[in-house]
């Protein structure tokens, strides 16, 4: 499909109610001429509004786009990073995905970043949804936290699951672009909170996803920041090794780039988007 580099479209805000009554904030970029659609899942502590530039990139390539604020994040109401059940984020994604597929009349490409990448791949591995293709950007498959902290999260999940704690994200490792870091720090919709139940979910789902990599059945592009300071890229390397025999995984490692690959300085970001564009072309998604 021809690319209109100047094509832009403002997001349409909306709400979607989950089966347990929780309302999630949606951002849709409708595209009446779209041949394909993509659903974007954000990471820990951030929100869907930070993906405006990536949404416009997809929009210019003929995609309709949706993103949403996961529960405990952004405009979605409720305690920051709090979950009622350990699989809430997986159920939420399945609900949002299926609603979007019905609305557009097609199964969308699924793209998840960081914690959103973990939520995406775990949801796919659990067969809750079956997207035509999956993109994982710096997925949180392994953390730098030690075993003692993982054990503490497990204990606290049983006694005080939604105790608000600092998430400890190293913001200077988001990007080489100082403007990205400053914008994150000044964004009132970004949060520095995590809860034991959410932390325990991240630790457990990351480990299980690496173990279950051999079960991958969806064409997947894995984009890995080799100099990631927020998630341990060894998790992505082990996932890549485990999924190799499936022939469904394409892995691209960017040794010098930081965590937010789509928000890197222009040279690095161009390299990442070039790999994404080529992979999408080979999947005949646009």
C-alpha positions in Angstrom: 0.0 0.0 0.0 1.3 3.5 -0.8 2.6 5.4 2.2 1.5 9.0 2.9 4.2 10.3 5.2 2.1 13.3 6.1 -1.1 11.5 7.0 -2.2 12.2 10.5 -5.4 11.6 12.5 -6.3 12.6 16.0 -7.2 9.8 18.4 -10.8 9.3 19.4 -11.1 8.7 23.1 -13.6 6.1 24.4 -14.3 3.7 27.2 -14.7 -0.1 27.4 -16.1 -2.0 30.4 -14.4 -5.2 31.4 -16.4 -8.3 32.6 -15.7 -7.4 36.2 -17.0 -3.8 35.8 -13.6 -2.1 35.4 -13.7 0.6 32.8 -10.6 1.0 30.5 -9.7 4.2 28.6 -9.3 3.6 24.8 -7.6 5.7 22.1 -8.7 4.8 18.5 -7.2 6.2 15.3 -9.9 5.1 12.8 -8.8 4.7 9.2 -11.7 4.2 6.7 -9.4 3.0 4.0 -7.4 0.7 6.2 -6.5 -2.8 5.0 -5.1 -3.8 8.5 -5.4 -2.8 12.1 -3.0 -2.8 15.1 -3.5 -2.9 18.8 -0.8 -1.3 20.9 -0.2 -2.3 24.6 1.9 0.1 26.8 4.3 -0.7 29.6 4.5 -0.3 33.4 3.8 3.2 34.8 3.0 4.8 31.4 -0.1 5.1 29.2 -1.5 4.9 25.7 -1.0 8.6 24.9 2.8 8.1 24.8 2.3 6.1 21.6 0.9 8.9 19.5 4.0 9.0 17.2 4.0 5.3 16.7 0.2 5.3 16.0 0.7 8.0 13.3 3.5 5.8 11.8 1.1 2.9 11.5 -1.7 5.2 10.3 0.4 6.5 7.5 1.0 2.9 6.4 -2.7 2.2 6.0 -3.5 0.8 9.5 -6.3 1.6 11.8 -4.9 1.9 15.3 -6.1 1.3 18.9 -4.3 1.6 22.2 -5.7 1.6 25.7 -4.7 2.5 29.3 -4.3 -0.8 31.2 -6.0 -1.0 34.6 -4.1 1.0 37.2 -2.6 3.3 34.5 -3.2 6.5 32.7 -6.8 7.7 32.4 -8.2 4.4 33.5 -9.7 4.8 37.0 -8.6 3.0 40.1 -5.5 2.6 42.3 -2.2 2.9 40.4 -0.9 -0.5 39.3 -3.4 -2.4 41.4 -5.0 -5.7 40.2 -7.9 -7.6 41.6 -6.6 -10.9 40.2 -3.2 -12.0 38.9 -4.5 -12.5 35.4 -6.5 -9.2 35.1 -4.2 -7.7 32.5 -4.4 -10.8 30.3 -8.2 -10.9 30.5 -8.3 -7.2 29.8 -6.2 -7.5 26.7 -8.3 -10.4 25.4 -11.5 -8.3 25.9 -10.1 -5.2 24.2 -8.6 -7.2 21.4 -11.8 -9.1 20.6 -13.8 -5.9 20.8 -11.5 -4.2 18.4 -11.6 -7.2 16.0 -15.4 -6.9 15.9 -15.3 -3.2 15.4 -12.9 -3.3 12.5 -14.0 -6.6 11.0 -10.5 -8.0 11.1 -8.1 -9.5 13.6 -5.5 -6.8 14.4 -1.8 -7.1 14.6 -0.8 -7.0 18.3 2.2 -4.9 19.5 3.3 -4.8 23.1 6.1 -2.8 24.7 7.9 -3.8 28.0 5.2 -5.0 30.5 2.8 -4.6 27.6 5.0 -7.0 25.6 4.9 -9.5 28.4 1.1 -9.2 28.7 0.8 -9.6 24.9 3.0 -12.7 24.6 1.5 -14.4 27.7 -2.0 -13.8 26.4 -1.1 -15.3 23.0 0.8 -18.3 24.6 -2.3 -19.0 26.7 -4.4 -19.1 23.5 -6.8 -16.4 24.8 -6.4 -14.6 21.5 -4.9 -15.5 18.1 -3.6 -12.4 16.3 -2.3 -12.7 12.7 1.1 -11.4 14.0 2.8 -10.2 17.1 5.4 -7.5 17.8 7.3 -7.5 21.1 9.4 -4.4 21.9 11.8 -4.8 24.9 9.4 -7.3 26.5 9.7 -7.6 30.3 10.5 -11.3 30.2 13.2 -11.0 32.9 14.0 -8.3 35.4 17.2 -7.2 37.1 15.7 -7.8 40.6 17.2 -10.5 42.7 15.5 -13.7 43.9 14.9 -12.2 47.4 12.8 -9.4 45.9 10.8 -11.9 43.8 10.2 -14.0 47.0 9.1 -10.9 48.8 6.6 -10.0 46.1 5.2 -13.4 46.3 4.8 -13.2 50.1 3.3 -9.7 50.0 0.8 -10.7 47.3 -0.7 -13.1 49.9 -0.9 -10.6 52.8 -1.1 -7.1 51.1 -1.5 -7.5 47.4 -2.1 -3.9 46.5 0.3 -2.2 48.8 1.6 0.9 46.9 5.4 0.7 46.3 7.8 2.6 44.1 8.5 0.8 40.9 12.2 1.8 40.8 12.2 2.4 37.0 15.5 4.1 36.0 14.2 6.8 33.8 17.6 7.8 32.4 17.6 4.4 30.7 14.4 5.0 28.7 16.1 6.6 25.7 19.2 8.5 24.6 16.9 11.4 23.8 16.8 13.7 26.8 13.5 15.2 25.7 11.8 11.8 26.0 13.1 11.5 29.6 12.0 15.0 30.5 8.6 14.5 29.0 8.1 11.3 31.0 9.1 13.0 34.3 6.6 15.8 33.7 3.7 13.6 32.5 1.0 13.6 35.1 -0.4 10.4 33.7 2.9 8.5 34.3 3.2 6.8 37.7 6.2 5.5 39.7 4.0 2.9 41.6 3.8 -0.8 41.5 2.0 -3.3 43.8 3.1 -6.7 45.0 0.5 -8.5 43.0 1.5 -6.7 39.8 5.2 -7.3 40.5 4.6 -11.0 41.2 2.6 -11.2 37.9 5.5 -9.7 36.0 8.1 -12.1 37.6 6.0 -15.2 37.1 4.6 -14.5 33.7 8.1 -13.5 32.4 9.6 -16.8 33.6 6.7 -18.9 32.3 6.8 -17.1 28.9 10.5 -17.9 28.4 9.8 -21.6 29.4 6.8 -21.8 27.0 8.6 -20.1 24.1 8.6 -23.4 22.2 4.7 -23.2 22.1 4.8 -20.0 20.0 2.4 -20.4 17.0 2.0 -16.8 15.8 4.5 -15.0 13.5 6.4 -12.8 15.9 8.9 -10.0 15.6 11.1 -9.6 18.8 12.8 -6.2 19.0 15.5 -6.1 21.8 17.4 -3.2 23.3 20.8 -4.6 23.9 21.7 -1.8 26.4 18.4 -2.0 28.2 18.6 -0.8 31.9 15.0 -1.4 32.7 14.4 -5.0 31.7 17.1 -7.7 31.4 17.6 -8.4 27.7 18.8 -11.9 28.6 15.2 -12.9 28.9 14.6 -12.0 25.3 17.7 -13.9 24.2 16.5 -17.0 26.1 13.0 -16.6 24.6 14.5 -16.3 21.2 16.5 -19.5 21.7 13.5 -21.4 23.0 11.2 -20.3 20.1 13.8 -20.8 17.4 12.6 -24.3 16.4 9.1 -23.0 15.9 10.2 -21.0 12.8 7.7 -18.3 13.9 10.1 -15.9 15.5 12.2 -13.2 13.9 14.6 -11.5 16.4 16.3 -8.2 16.0 18.9 -7.0 18.5 20.0 -3.3 18.8 23.1 -3.5 20.9 23.5 0.2 21.7 19.9 1.2 22.1 18.0 1.8 25.3 14.6 0.5 26.5 12.1 2.6 24.5 13.1 1.6 21.0 10.4 3.6 19.3 11.4 6.7 21.3 15.1 6.6 20.7 17.1 9.4 19.0 16.4 9.6 15.3 19.2 7.3 14.0 18.3 4.5 16.4 14.6 4.9 15.9 15.0 4.9 12.2 16.8 1.5 12.4 14.1 0.0 14.5 11.2 1.3 12.3 13.0 0.1 9.2 13.2 -3.5 10.6 9.5 -3.2 11.6 8.4 -2.0 8.2 10.3 -4.8 6.4 8.9 -7.4 8.7 5.3 -6.1 8.2 5.9 -6.1 4.4 7.0 -9.8 4.5 3.9 -10.7 6.6 1.7 -9.0 4.0 0.0 -7.0 6.7 -0.3 -3.7 4.8 
